[in-house]
Amino acid sequence: MSRLAVVGLVAAVLVPPAGLVVGIVARRRITRSAAAPDAPVRLTGRGAATAAIVLAVLLTLAEAAAAVALFVAVPQGWLPSSDLPAASVQGTIERTVPLPAGSVRCPGPLPAKVGASIACTGTQNGAPVTLKATVSSVDGSDVRFEITRG
């Protein structure tokens, strides 16, 4: 049996593009040895070489599909977000203004984009207060925002 066919089969599993090339070379050598009437040794292993080619093509296509899925088609919800959670914004507002703990409610996270804002509501001295959190700078996961009334 052709050793190159066996190597192609193993390479097809480990490194599919290399397995494809080795499988093609092995198959050509096997075909040449069968066609030569005066060849001292006739190589066998055409099935293994063919299996290496088919397996390498299938695994290469699977890897390409996985790469496309991971780098192009990944839903935004699966990616880590640098948006500030509402609880974090609420806590910062309560410490900065200052307001009693648990007295501020924000409708959702604060988007990590300069200029983005959310209007939060709070209670100060028994009266409702609207506080606006506006992003002033974003540096990686460090999001800074300003707080204004109204």
Sine and cosine of phi, psi and omega as CSV:
sin_phi,cos_phi,sin_psi,cos_psi,sin_omega,cos_omega
0.00,0.00,0.57,-0.82,0.01,-1.00
-0.93,0.37,0.84,-0.55,0.05,-1.00
-0.91,0.41,-0.54,0.84,-0.01,-1.00
-0.90,0.44,-0.56,0.83,0.05,-1.00
-0.91,0.42,-0.65,0.76,0.02,-1.00
-0.92,0.38,-0.68,0.73,0.04,-1.00
-0.88,0.48,-0.65,0.76,0.04,-1.00
-0.88,0.48,-0.64,0.77,0.01,-1.00
-0.91,0.41,-0.69,0.73,0.04,-1.00
-0.92,0.40,-0.70,0.72,0.00,-1.00
-0.90,0.43,-0.55,0.84,0.02,-1.00
-0.87,0.49,-0.55,0.83,0.02,-1.00
-0.98,0.19,-0.68,0.73,-0.09,-1.00
-0.99,0.17,-0.74,0.68,-0.03,-1.00
-0.68,-0.73,1.00,0.07,-0.14,-0.99
-0.77,0.64,-0.70,0.71,0.00,-1.00
-0.88,0.47,-0.62,0.78,0.04,-1.00
-0.93,0.37,-0.63,0.78,0.05,-1.00
-0.89,0.46,-0.58,0.82,0.05,-1.00
-0.89,0.46,-0.75,0.66,-0.01,-1.00
-0.90,0.44,-0.73,0.68,-0.02,-1.00
-0.90,0.43,-0.63,0.77,0.03,-1.00
-0.89,0.46,-0.66,0.75,0.03,-1.00
-0.91,0.42,-0.71,0.70,0.02,-1.00
-0.88,0.47,-0.70,0.72,-0.01,-1.00
-0.89,0.47,-0.69,0.72,-0.01,-1.00
-0.90,0.44,-0.65,0.76,0.05,-1.00
-0.90,0.44,-0.67,0.74,0.01,-1.00
-0.91,0.42,-0.64,0.77,0.02,-1.00
-0.90,0.44,-0.69,0.73,0.01,-1.00
-0.89,0.45,-0.69,0.73,0.02,-1.00
-0.89,0.46,-0.66,0.75,-0.03,-1.00
-0.93,0.37,-0.52,0.85,0.02,-1.00
-0.96,0.27,-0.51,0.86,-0.04,-1.00
-0.99,0.13,-0.35,0.94,-0.03,-1.00
-0.99,0.11,0.92,-0.40,-0.04,-1.00
-0.93,0.37,-0.44,0.90,-0.04,-1.00
-0.98,-0.21,0.29,0.96,-0.01,-1.00
-0.93,0.36,0.74,-0.67,-0.02,-1.00
-0.92,0.40,-0.54,0.84,-0.02,-1.00
-0.73,-0.68,0.74,-0.67,0.08,-1.00
-0.99,-0.16,0.86,-0.51,-0.03,-1.00
-0.97,0.23,0.59,-0.81,0.11,-0.99
-0.89,-0.46,0.08,-1.00,0.03,-1.00
0.94,-0.33,0.33,0.94,0.01,-1.00
-0.85,0.52,-0.61,0.79,0.02,-1.00
-0.90,0.43,-0.65,0.76,0.03,-1.00
-0.92,0.40,-0.64,0.77,0.02,-1.00
-0.91,0.41,-0.67,0.74,0.04,-1.00
-0.90,0.43,-0.67,0.75,0.04,-1.00
-0.88,0.47,-0.62,0.78,0.03,-1.00
-0.89,0.46,-0.67,0.74,-0.01,-1.00
-0.91,0.42,-0.75,0.66,-0.04,-1.00
-0.90,0.44,-0.72,0.69,0.00,-1.00
-0.89,0.46,-0.67,0.74,0.01,-1.00
-0.89,0.45,-0.67,0.74,0.02,-1.00
-0.90,0.44,-0.72,0.69,-0.01,-1.00
-0.89,0.46,-0.71,0.71,-0.01,-1.00
-0.93,0.36,-0.57,0.82,0.06,-1.00
-0.90,0.43,-0.69,0.73,0.05,-1.00
-0.90,0.44,-0.64,0.77,0.03,-1.00
-0.90,0.43,-0.66,0.75,0.03,-1.00
-0.91,0.41,-0.64,0.77,0.03,-1.00
-0.90,0.43,-0.67,0.74,0.02,-1.00
-0.90,0.44,-0.64,0.76,0.03,-1.00
-0.91,0.42,-0.64,0.76,0.02,-1.00
-0.90,0.44,-0.68,0.73,0.03,-1.00
-0.89,0.46,-0.70,0.72,-0.01,-1.00
-0.89,0.46,-0.64,0.77,-0.05,-1.00
-0.97,0.24,-0.63,0.78,-0.13,-0.99
-0.99,-0.17,-0.30,0.95,-0.06,-1.00
-0.88,-0.47,-0.73,0.68,-0.18,-0.98
-0.98,-0.20,0.30,0.95,0.00,-1.00
-0.97,0.26,0.83,-0.55,0.04,-1.00
-0.86,0.51,0.59,-0.80,-0.03,-1.00
-0.85,0.53,-0.49,0.87,0.00,-1.00
-0.91,0.42,-0.34,0.94,0.00,-1.00
-0.99,0.11,-0.32,0.95,-0.05,-1.00
-1.00,0.08,0.54,-0.84,0.04,-1.00
-0.90,0.44,0.62,-0.78,-0.03,-1.00
-0.95,-0.31,0.60,-0.80,0.08,-1.00
-0.98,-0.18,0.12,0.99,0.07,-1.00
-0.88,0.47,0.55,-0.84,0.01,-1.00
-0.99,0.11,0.81,-0.59,0.04,-1.00
-0.89,0.46,0.50,-0.87,-0.02,-1.00
-0.82,0.57,-0.64,0.77,-0.02,-1.00
-0.88,0.47,-0.60,0.80,0.01,-1.00
-0.93,0.37,-0.68,0.74,0.03,-1.00
-0.90,0.43,-0.71,0.71,0.01,-1.00
-0.85,0.53,-0.73,0.69,-0.01,-1.00
-0.89,0.45,-0.66,0.75,0.02,-1.00
-0.90,0.43,-0.67,0.74,0.02,-1.00
-0.89,0.46,-0.71,0.71,-0.02,-1.00
-0.88,0.47,-0.59,0.81,0.01,-1.00
-0.98,0.22,-0.56,0.83,-0.10,-0.99
-0.98,0.18,-0.66,0.75,-0.16,-0.99
-0.93,0.37,-0.68,0.73,-0.31,0.95
-1.00,0.10,0.48,-0.88,0.06,-1.00
-0.72,-0.69,0.37,-0.93,0.01,-1.00
-0.88,0.48,0.56,-0.83,0.01,-1.00
-0.85,0.52,0.71,-0.70,0.02,-1.00
0.99,0.13,0.11,0.99,-0.05,-1.00
-1.00,-0.06,-0.11,0.99,-0.03,-1.00
-0.94,-0.35,0.68,-0.74,0.07,-1.00
-0.78,-0.63,0.77,-0.64,0.07,-1.00
-0.92,-0.38,0.56,-0.83,-0.08,-1.00
-0.95,0.32,-0.26,0.96,-0.02,-1.00
0.06,-1.00,-0.18,-0.98,-0.01,-1.00
-0.94,0.33,0.39,-0.92,0.05,-1.00
-1.00,-0.06,0.90,-0.43,-0.02,-1.00
-0.85,0.52,0.66,-0.75,-0.05,-1.00
-1.00,0.10,0.87,0.49,0.04,-1.00
-0.72,-0.69,0.74,-0.67,-0.01,-1.00
-0.84,0.54,0.76,-0.65,-0.01,-1.00
0.99,-0.10,-0.30,0.96,0.03,-1.00
-0.93,0.38,0.55,-0.84,-0.02,-1.00
-0.53,-0.85,0.34,-0.94,0.14,-0.99
-0.67,-0.75,0.50,-0.87,0.03,-1.00
-0.98,-0.21,0.86,-0.50,0.00,-1.00
-0.95,-0.30,0.44,-0.90,0.03,-1.00
-0.90,-0.43,0.53,-0.85,0.00,-1.00
-0.54,-0.84,0.01,-1.00,0.03,-1.00
-0.78,-0.62,0.82,-0.58,0.02,-1.00
-0.76,-0.65,0.86,-0.51,-0.04,-1.00
0.82,0.57,0.61,0.79,0.05,-1.00
0.99,0.15,-0.07,1.00,-0.03,-1.00
-0.95,-0.32,0.60,-0.80,0.02,-1.00
-0.94,0.34,0.60,-0.80,-0.02,-1.00
-0.73,-0.69,0.68,-0.74,0.10,-0.99
-0.97,-0.23,0.79,-0.62,-0.01,-1.00
-0.82,-0.57,0.75,-0.66,-0.04,-1.00
-0.96,-0.27,0.80,-0.60,0.06,-1.00
-0.97,-0.24,0.86,-0.51,-0.03,-1.00
-0.84,-0.54,0.80,-0.60,-0.03,-1.00
-0.93,0.37,0.80,-0.60,0.01,-1.00
-0.97,-0.24,-0.47,0.88,0.03,-1.00
-0.39,-0.92,0.51,-0.86,0.05,-1.00
-0.72,-0.69,0.84,-0.55,0.05,-1.00
-0.74,-0.67,1.00,-0.05,-0.07,-1.00
0.92,0.39,-0.87,-0.49,0.02,-1.00
-0.99,-0.10,0.03,1.00,0.03,-1.00
-1.00,0.01,0.96,-0.29,-0.02,-1.00
-0.92,-0.39,0.85,-0.52,0.01,-1.00
-0.94,-0.35,0.60,-0.80,-0.01,-1.00
-0.63,-0.78,0.39,-0.92,0.03,-1.00
-0.97,-0.25,0.49,-0.87,-0.02,-1.00
-0.90,-0.45,0.79,-0.61,0.06,-1.00
-0.76,-0.65,0.44,-0.90,0.05,-1.00
-1.00,0.09,0.54,-0.84,0.09,-1.00
1.00,0.01,0.00,0.00,0.00,0.00
